[in-house]
Amino acid sequence: MIVVKFGGTSVGDADAIRRATDVVASRARRTPVVVVSAASGTTTELIELAEQAARGQLIGALRSVEHIRERHIAMCDALLRNVPTGADTTAEIAAMCDEIASLAEALNTLGHVTPRSLDAVASFGEQMSSLLVTEAFRARGIPAEHVDAREVMVTSDHFTSAEPRPDAIAERAREIIAPLVSAGKVPVLGGYIGATSSGITTTLGRGGSDYTASLLGAALGAEDIEIWTDVDGMLTADPRVVSGARLIPQIRFDEASELASFGAKVLHPNTIAPAVRLGIPVYIYNTRNPRQSGTRITFDAPRRAVTAIAAKGDVTMVKVSAPRMLLAQGFLRGVFEIFERHRTSVDVVSTSEVSVSVTLDDASHLDELVVDLRMLGDVALERNRAIVAIVGSGIGDRADCMGRALTALGDLHIYMLSLSATGINLTLVLDGDRMQDAVTALHSEFFASASA
């Protein structure tokens, strides 16, 4: 049994869904379980319309609902026009859009949006896409069976970024999905969404659909997890920045996780965590180029000095200086307890006896963080920074990697430099407007020849 996950661009229109159908049909003998994202852009539009309605802009919110309705009904018409159940599917999707409109009107009346109500609205993207994909599969003779993901993906009640309950998920998967697989069916469910044990709708946050696939793969003991997207796999750099970026045929779990954490858009780091625990291989393929070999993520991929370069911009540096805390016990603990209290994770950390510097890519709680951090010392913010990460399982074994990187960057101003404890990630913080220059220079340095 395998888990096959399709991203938003892979179910974004009728042609994309037809390509996804071909993929699943080609894997029929491997007993696929299918996870789908919302059609590309839908979740963002749903979240924006909820916020818009809460601000009192109901007409604009309802226009967005109609845009979502028209888009999905057009896909129904293109895929299910001559299918007996097509009218029922269209009616069900229209009813979902009516429900979104009702929620928008309620938010307009309340005048504010809560995380719980935001999840209720955002969940409809996957609800609609999974239903539509199920019927499209059936129209092509695939014995698909729609499963409401909320019946399987049990989570905490931390709305907008709920934490999965793996034991409960495994139990539900055995009760609901395994019998369908045994009966020769192809279960289809939406990613990203779940529910609390009492049945309240939640979402898993950024990268949630991939996370759903990985959690199901672990719960069902899948042979492989396939992630189908709009790129050929993981590359040595972002191809929008480096035209000569190369496909990475095989990559280690820890390298893939580091790349995902530091900007690689193909994969979210949480995605592979459940697979890592059980050693389930994860494959990344392109639905527009299904014959491409893709990328295989496993424990036993070859070790390389440098595997890839990743980067992300819009990073904020936070510096906390407290000379009075020189050598005082508990200073660092106090700093990181504040970040934990505000549910804000840090990427890069640099410390001295009297200060600590960290980088954040989520500044949504920055104002509250600064207020609390100022109780410990002086706080300085530096915005518009970027993180560039050089990732490779052999970096720690090669003494020349850091020197080569610094030489390649020339006169670029580096604010922080850090080698991870595992020795597989050399991280640099620099000016955001020089991020592309840095990635290009580093890729040229480490991948200029096949022997690099």
N, C-alpha and C positions, 0 to 999 in steps of 0.2 A: 504494500500500500504506500502511496506517495501523497503528499500535500502539494497542490498546485495553486499558487496565488497570482492573481492578476491585478496590477496596479491601475490607477485611475486612467492613464492614457491607453491602457490595454482594454478598457471597457468604455472608452470615452465617446464612441459613436457606433453606428451599426456595422461599419466595416471592421472596426477594432474587435467588436464582439464576434464577428464571423471568424476572424483570425484566432481568437481565443477558443472558439468552438473547434477549429481544426486542430489546435494543440491538444485539447482534451481528448478528441477522437483518436489522435495518434498515440495516446497513452492509456487507452481503454484497458489493455491487458495488465497494466500495473495498478489497477484499482485506485483511481484518483479521488481525492477529496478536494473540493475547490473552494477557495476563499477569494472574494472579490472586494476591491475598494469601491468607493463611490466614483461615478463618472468624473473625469478630470475637471477640477474647478468647482464641483458641486458643494463640497463641504465648506470651502471658503465662502461661497455665496450664501449658504445657509447660516453660517455664523454671522456674517455681515448683516443679513436681513434681520436676524434676531436683535442685534445691537441697534440697528437702524429703527426698528419698531419701538424699542425701549426708549429711544431718544425722542419719540413723538413723530417720526417720519413714516407713518403707516403706509401712505400711498406708495412711496418708494419701495418699502418692504414687500408690499403686495405685488408690485411690478416684478420684483425678483422671483416671487413664488410663481408667477405666470410664466416667466422665462424658463424656470426649472420644469414646470409642467409641459410647456411646448416642446422643450428639448427631449424629455423622456417619452412623451407620446409620439414624437416623430420617430424615435428609435423603435418604439413598439410597432408603428406602422410599417417601417422598413423591414423589420425582422419577422413580424407575426401577421402580416396582412392576410395571408391565406391559411392561417392556422385556426382551427375551431376555437381554441382557448384564447385567441388574441384579444378579442373584445373584453373578456373578463380581466385579462391582465391590464389592459388599458384602463379599465374602470377602477381597478384596485390602485393603480398608480395615481389616477386622478383623485381618488379618495384620500390618498396620503397627502397630496398637495393641498386638498381642502383642509386637512388637519394642520398642516404647516401654517396655512393662512389663519386658522383659528388661534393657533399659538401666538402668531404675530399680533393679532388683535388683543389677546390677553396681555402680552408684554407691553403693548402700547398703553393699555389701561393702567397697568401697574407702574409703568414709568421706570422700571429698572429690570435688568436681566441677571439672574443668579446662575452660578455654575450648573446647578441641576437643570434649570430650564434651557440653558445653552446646550447641554447634552441631549435633551429631549428633541430639540430642533435639529442639531447636527447629525443625529442618528439616521435621519430619513434618507440621506444620500446612499448609505449602504443597504438600507431596507429596500429602496427602489431598484438599485443596480442588481442586487442578488436575486430578486424576483424576476427581473427582466432577463438576466443571463440564464436562469433556470429554464424559463420558457423557450428561450432561443436554443438552448441545448436540446430540449425535447423536440423542437421543430426539426432538428437535424438527426433525430433518432437516438440521441444519447439519453439513457434512462435517468435523468436528473431528478433530484428531490430537494425542494427548498427547505432549509432549516433556519429558523429564527435564531441568530447568533446569541441573542439574549437568554435563550434557554440553555446554552452551553457555557458561555464565557462568564463565569461568576467572578465578580470583582468586589473591591472595597467601595465605599461611598465617597471617595475623594473625586468628585465630579470634575470632568475635563481632563483628568490624568489618573484614572482609576488604576489601582493595583490588582492584577489578576490573582486569583486564588487557585494555584495549580492543582492541588488535591481535589478540590471541588470540580474544577474543569475536567480533570481526568475521569472522575466518576460520571459526570454528565455525558462526556464524550463516549464512554463505554455504554451508557444507557440509551443514548439517542443516535449517535453517528455510527457506531460499530455495527448495530443490527442492519442499518441501511446498506453499509458496505457488504456485509455478509449476504444480503439479498440481491446483490448485483447492481445496486443503485449508485448514482454519483451524487453525494451530498453537496449542496451549494449553499454557502452562507456568507454573510457580509463580514468583513474584517472591521477592526476599529471599535466596534460597539460591543457592549456587554450589559450586565445588569447585576445589581446587588442581590444578595440571597433572598431579599424580600420582593425582588422583581422590578426595582426602579432602574430605568435606563441610565447607562453610563457610557463614557468613551475612554479609550486607552491613551489618548493624546497622540503627539507626533510619532509617526511610524507605526501607528496602531494596527494597521492591516497586516503588515509584515509580522508584527508581534503575534497577532492572532494565528497566523499560519504556523509560526514556530511553536507556539503553545500547543496547538492541535497536533502537530507532528510529534511532539514529546509525549502528549497524552495518549496518542494512538500507537506509539512505537513505529513511526513511519520509517521506510527505508531511506527516503530522500525528501527534502523540501525544495521545491522549485519556485523561484520568484521571477515572474515574467513582467518586464518593464519595457521602456522605450530606448534602452541602450544595450550594447552587446555584452555587457558584463562590467566588472570592475576594471578600471583603467589606471595607468601609471600616473595620470593627472586628469584634471577636468578638461575635456576636449574643447570646451568653449574658450579655455585659456591657452592651452598648448595644443596646437594642431597636430603635432606628432605623438600625442599620447597613445600608448599601446595597450592592447588587451592583456590582462593578467589571466592566463589559463587556470592557474591554481594559486591559492593563497591560504595562509594559515588562519585559523579562527582568531587568534589574538591580533594579528595584523589587520584583518578585516574589521574587527571591532574598533581598533584605534583609528583607522581611516574613516569609519562611519562617525565616530565621535568628533573628529576634527574636520568635518566638512564634506566627505564623500556622500553625495545625494542618493546614491543607488540603494543604500542600506542604512537603517537606523540601528545603533548599537544594541538596543534591547532585542532586536529581531532575532539575533542568533544565540542569545543567552540560553534559552531552553534547549536548543539544539546542541550547544556546546556541552551541556551537562551529560547528554546521552551519546555524544559523538555522531549525531546525525548529519550527514553532508548537506550543505546548502548550495544550490546552484542558482545562478543568475543568468537569465536568457532574455533575448529581445523578440517580442512578438512580431515585429516588422522584419526580422531577419532570423527566423527560427532555425535555420541550418548552421548558423554560427555556433561555435563550440561553447561560448559562454565562459563563465568563471565558476570553478568548483572551490568551495570553502571547506576545508577539512583540517584535522589535526596534523596530518602527515605531509602537507605540501612542502616543497623544497625550501630550505633556508636561503635567504638572499641578504646581502649587506643592506640594500635598499630595494624595497618593493614598489613604493609609490610615494607621491607627494600629494598632500591634501591641504586645503586652506579654507578658512572662513573669515568673513569680514564682519563689520558692525559689532566689534567686540569692545567692551568697556573694561579698563583697568581700574581696580580699586586698591589704593594704598592706605594702610593704617599704620601710623607711626606713633610710638608711645615710649619715649626715652625713660619716663618714670617707671616703666615696666621692665627695665633692664634686668634680665635673668629671673624675673618673677615667675613663679609657677602658675600655670593656668591661663596665661595670656592667650596663647594660640587656641586653647580649648574654648575660651570665651568668644574669640573671633568666629570660630567655625560653628559654635552653637547658635550664633545669631543667623548665619546663613541657613542653618538647618531649620531654625524657627520660621524663617520666611520662605522655606521650601525653594531655595535657590542654590543650584549646584555651581561649582567653580571648575574651570578647566586647567589652568596653569597656576602654580603656586611658587612663590619665591619668598624666602624668609631670611631675616638677619636677627641679631640679638634684640633689636628694638623696633623692628617693623616687619610687616608682611604685605606682600603684593599678590593679588589674585586677578584673574580675568573672568568675565561673565559674558555669555552671549544672550542671556535672558535678563534684561534690565527692568522687567515689569514691576519688581518690588524694590527698585533701587532707592527711591526716596525713603521708604521705611527702613531699609538696611542702613543707610547713612545716618539716620537719626540714632539708631541703636549702636552703631559702631563708634560714633562720636563719644559715647560714654566710656570707651576704652582708650581713645587717643585721637590724634589729628587724622582727618580723612581727606584724601585727595582723589579726584576722579580724572581719568584720561580717556576720552572717547575717541571714536574713529580709529581704533586699533584693529589689527588683523592677526590671526594665528596661522602660521605655516608649520605643518608637521611633516617631517621626513620619517617614513615608517619602513621598518625592515627588521626581521627577526635576528639579523646578524650585525646590526649597528653596534651593539655592545662588544662584538668580537673584533671590530675593525677600528683601530685607533685613528685612522685617517679620515673617517667620515665627517667628524666635526670640523676639522681643518678644511676639508674640501668644501663643505657647506659655507663656512665663513668667507673663504676665498671667493667662491662663486657670487656671494652677495655683495662683495665689494664695499662701496660706501653707504649701503643702506643702513639706516639707524635701527639697531636692535635694542629693544627695551628689556626683554627677558629672554633667557636661554635655559632650557631644561632638558635633561636626559631622563626618561622615565625610569622608575625603579627596576623594571623588567629589561631595560636596555633595548627596547624595540622602537622607541619613539623619541626623536630629537625635535623639540618644539621651540619655535622662535616667535616672539611677539614683535611686530613692527608697525609702521604707519599703514593705515588702511588703504591709502591711495597708491601704495607701492606693492600691494599684495600680488598682483598679476606679474609685475616685474620679478618679484622674488620667486614665484612658482616657475616662471619660464627659465630663469637662470639656474635654479636648482635642477629642474628636469634636464636641461641641457648638460649639466655637469654629470649627473648620475646615469643618464640614459642616452648619451650621445652615441654610444656604440653598443652592440649586442653583448659585449663582455662586461659592461659596467655593473 
